[in-house]
């Protein structure tokens, strides 16, 4: 089992940047593919980015491609989401998630993920 704790959210102006962090507990962190999802008020939770167990492969939603970068440091049990050129439509609660089963990089459905963090709020003002 793994526990996930996100941090780094906040209020930023459009065009600005934020870096989200996700700290994972447990000794088997590198056996999980990791992802970021987000949920805006009144909307369903949506996929943002995924990184493979080793960190060699990444996959992004079209809406964030070229602006967001997912990375991980397995030695520190950490996953990051660097968000640049932020837009008001990026406003949401951002969640870190862990997948112990699938090795398919394009795994974007919430039901594929075993563990979730509590979320961190990102607000982008116009």
N, C-alpha and C positions, 0 to 999 in steps of 0.2 A: 504494500500500500504506500501511497505517496501523498503528502500534503503540499499544497501550493499556496503561496502568499504573494500577491501582486503589490507593487508600489510604484510611485513615480508619476501618478496622475496629477492633474491640476488644471488651472485655467490659463489659457494661452491665446494670444491674438492670431487671427488668420495669417498664414504665412510663416508662423513660428514653428518651433520644434519641441518635442518632448521625448524622453527615453523612459520606457516602462521596463520594469524588472520583475522577474518571477523567481522566487526562491523555492526550491523543492527540497523536501526532506527525504530521507531514505538512502540506501546504499546502491540502489540499482537504477539510478537516474538515467544512465546511458542505455537502458533497455526500453525507454519510452521515446516515441516521437512526440514532439511538443508543438503546440499551436496557440495562436491568439484568436479570440473571437471578440465580438462587440455587440452590444445591445442598446439601441436608442429607445427612448420612451415610446411606448405604443407599437414597437416593432419587434419582430422576431430576432433571436440571436443569430448573428451572421459570421461566417468565416472571414478571417483577415489574412492569416499567414500560418504556414506550417514549416517545421524544420525536422529533418530526419534524425535518427538516433545519434549518428556520428557528426551531424552538422554539415555533411557534404552536399545535401540537397535541400532546396527551399522551394516554396510554392506560395503564390500570392493571389489574392482576389484582384480582379481587374481594377477595382476602384482605388486600390492603394499601390498598385505596381508602379515602381519608379520613385515612389515617395517614402515608403516604409521598408525597413530592413529588419528581418528576424535573425537572431544569432543565439548561440549557446556556448557556455563554457562548462563542459562536463566535470572538470576537476573541482568546480565550485558549485555544482548543482544549480546553475543559473541559466535562465533564458531571458533574452532582451528583445524589445521592439523599439527600434529607433524610428521616430515619426517626424518627417520633415514636410515642409510646405503644407502645413495643416490647413484644413478647410472647415467651415462651420458644420458641414455634413459629417465630419469625423466625430462630432460630439456623441459620446456614448459611454456606457460602462464597459471597460475592457477586461476580458477574462483570459486567464492562462489555463490551458487544458493539456492533459497527458493521455497518450494512446499507447497501450501495451500490446495491441494485437496487429494492427495493419502496418504494412511497410510501404503501402502505396502513397506516394507523396501528395497526390491529389485527393486526399481524404478530407472532405470539407463538411460532413454532416455532424451535428452535435452528438448524435447517438453513438458515434464511433469512438468517443472519448470517455475514458474511465473515470478520470479525476478532474476536478475543477477547483479553481481558487474562488475567493469571495468577490473579486472584482475591484477595479479602481476607476474612478470617474475621470474622464477627460472632457473638458469643455473648451470649445474653440469659439471665440467671439469674433464677430464680423467688424 
